[in-house]
Every structure is written in structure tokens, then in C-alpha cells.
Amino acid sequence: MRFRKSESKKKKQGNLPKKDSENVGILSLEKIKSQLNYTDDLKDRDIHIDDQIYVLLYITSLVDQEKLESKVIEPIIETLSKVDNNISNLVYSQGITSIQSNESAINGLLDGNCLLMEKGNPKEGYLLEVNQTIGRLVNISFSENTVTGPNESFVENVNINISLLRKRVKTPNFTFKKYSLGSETTVDVALIYVDKLVNPDILQKVDERLKSIDLDSIRSSGDIQDFIEDHTFSPFPQILVTERPDRAAANLMDGRVVLVIDGDPSVFVLPATIMMFFHSQDDDNSRWYLGSFFRILRLIGFVNALLLPAIYIAIVSYHLEIIPMELIYSLQSSLSYVPFRPIVELILMQISLELLREASIRLPPVVAQTFGIVGALVVGTAMVEAGLVSYGGLIIVAITAVSSFVQPNIEMSSTIRVLGFPLMLLAAMFGFVGIAFGVFFLLIHLSRLTSFGVPYFTPFAPLNIREFKNTVIRIPKWMQDNHSNNPSPSKRGNRSRKWKSHESEEPY
């Protein structure tokens, strides 16, 4: 199923404006002003040309005054003073749309357009694009740093973000559909996909879920995420949030869908599988064996951050016999000065670490880095010397923190840290049996999760060995013979290495 705007039976010619077919009625300046509560930044201006009077209505805080003067008022005076006084021939304007209702006029004014209509002619008006462009320039990515590759990141302007994607996905099949969400205040959302690569079923699900959102206002992108993800109460993120255009473009070419939200410097990539949260753009910019090594290293970090504190608690509480005798004496001597049980000790240190992490986020960047390092050293050393925690517990928490920092995705990193607490409680109550129970529960939960109908735990459940080659590990590009989640795989990779067969070495 493809989603494209239906074309009108009569083709528009030249510069003629688009007709607004909805809410056809009578335009009334007084009603428009009344519905806008006669706000002080709403201005109207009369333009007298010969025997005709035109009214220009706009909100000063939303329009670009220079653009208004040079691209609207001057062309109006120049064009309408001629014999052919047709407003639709205002080629200077960036965009012109014909409207016939007060509701369309108000929505256009709130978008930063100006309304032009002939006084005494309430049947038709024109919206001219003169909106003010305010926002930061394209900058480097702060939350997804890479060593190699592009450093551009998305910004808060939806049009700039779409252009960043178009620059990387230069295909006529690049398609986007625009939505306006919210009844009181609207937010523009662009649904972007590559037509011949996307799965039609996934596209239909995204379209239905976006259309079903019924809110007065969209306060943040998290509101949209809550409404469209499959399992709201799952701790695992089911939508990949990224601020890197190169990563979003790569997923578009893999047959996925991208949601660009106006006012948000990040985009949604969906459907998402669990291994996508362990990938970094550095993997594709490095040699294939380095990319594979770092992916496996992140998986080891995932296991460490999730299970290491629980394993430590289980060992010192119930299973001291599995560690060497020399290490037992060292642990016992360290634990003998701690007045708390291991579970209390580790939870105390984990909460202290989270407090330091949150504090470093809120501080200015210049101070945050120094505070994070010095604060951790000072607090950790002081807690050990005061006898509140043991050296073993401090080492475990330090390794756990480093392992969580290895994760390239902030949401998944936070999820791992939160899930560590219930596993520690199970380890304190039942030892290794409790850890096994918790791990089995997580595996069952992951196996049942879906993201827009796609199994979330792919390629582990359902097991697909072929998918391991570009999920768990990264093989050379020429050996990748299909797009992920693409119903019609394009097997072209091996063709690029045919030159190898003409040389003296073995092919491939």
C-alpha cells in the first residue's frame, strides 16, 4: 500500500495557487481576529492600488519583515498596477495557496504565512509564505559521537532535516507524507521512506497509528512515541531515536521508515530491533573485522552492566565456594568492615553513581567532565575508607559503569542500568537461581516483543543465522546480499568484486 496525495483531475498550470477544498465558506477578517483573541502582534495593512483595496493580515512575531516587504508587498504593487492584476501571478513569493475558509486562514497565519485578500471579496484569500526562520545551524552530534565519518546532526527545523536526508538519499523513490498532529496547537510530522524498499505493511501500520493520535497538543516527541510503539510498558525502547542524518539515511536504504518531528533535533527510525541499539556509525566507517570486534565488545558490556552486580551479590552471599580460596580471604577481610549486606552496599553505590551522572548532565559542560571524574574518585574513596562499602563492591560498580558507557544508544544504556536493580534483588534473595529466573523472564519478554509487527529480538528469536552477518558481526559490504526488512532483496554486492576473478589470486 502506497501513500501519496491524490492528484486533482484538472492539472494546475503555471503559477496558479492550490485550491483549499475543505471548509469552503466566507472569509471574515473580524472573525479571524476574534478567534485569535485580538492578539497585539496580529497586524493588518491596507494596500491601495487604483480603485482596489487589498488587506494584508499577518502575525509580526512569526513573519520575516524583510521577506514580507521584498517578496510580497513590492511584487503586489508592481504586479497589480499592471493590466493583468491576477494575484496568482506573484512569482516573487516563495509559495502561494488559495483558501476559502476562516479555519484555513488561521492555521496559515499560525504557520507564519500572511493572508492577502481583496476588500469586499470574502470568498477567496491567499496565503503567502513569509515565515521567519529561527533556529540553530547544522552542528556536530553531541549524543552520538563518532571518530570517523560525517559529524552533521539534525536540527529543530523539519525542512532542514528533510533536506539533510535528501542530500544522502538521492533517489526519485524518496517519499514523505506530512501530518499535522494536535487539535489546539499543531506539530508537523514528516513520514519519510524509500518507496520501492519499504515494507507496505509496516508503512500502513505507521500511517494508521499516526492518524489515531488525538491530543490537544504534542509537547514533545515522547508523546508521539508513547502513542505509536507496540508495547508501552516494556522497559526496552522499540523505536530508535537518532540525531545523525547518515544513520537515518542508511536505515532508509534498509527499507525502514523515518519520522521527522518539527521542533525536535532527533528523528525516529522504525521498526527497530534490539541489535540496532548496539550499532554505531563507526562500525561502517572502519574495517569489517574492527566493526565486528566492537559490536561484540558492546554485547559483552551489555551483559556486564546487566548481570555483574547481581553475580557479585550472589557469590558473596551464597556461593563463595566457586571462587579461589585466596580470593575468599581477600573478600571476607574487605567485607568484615562493612556494616551492610552486599545488596545494600551495591544499591547504595549504584544510586550514588546515578546521582553523580545526573549532576554532571545538569552542570555546564566545562565543569561537568571534571566534576564527574573527581566526584566519583572522591566519593568512592571516602565510602571505602569510612567502611560503608568494600573494595570488591567498588570495583564491580566501576566495571558496571564503564560497561554501560560503552553502549552507543542512551535509551538502551539507561534501560540496562534500571534492569540491574531487580536482578540484584533476585540475587540477594535466591542467589544464582534468582538470576537465572530473571534472565529467563527477560529472554521470554524480548522474544514476545515486536516493533510494528517485526520481531524485536531478531535475529535471535526467531533464530536466523543469515541475519547474524550484519547484526551481531559486520561482514564486508560486498558480501551483504540484501536489505534488512526489505521484501524484495537486491543481490548486487558480489558483482562489485568480479575484478578479483581476473587476477592471479583466488576470487574473493
PyMOL commands that set and color helices and strands:
alter all, ss='L'
color gray80, all
select helices_A, chain A and resi 29-35+65-80+87-89+102-110+158-168+200-211+221-228+245-253+274-278+281-285+288-317+320-322+325-335+342-362+365-385+391-406+410-430+432-448+465-470+477-479+493-502
alter helices_A, ss='H'
color red, helices_A
select strands_A, chain A and resi 42-49+52-59+96-99+113-118+125-129+174-181+187-194+240-242+257-261+267-270+450-451+454-455
alter strands_A, ss='S'
color yellow, strands_A
deselect
rebuild
show_as cartoon
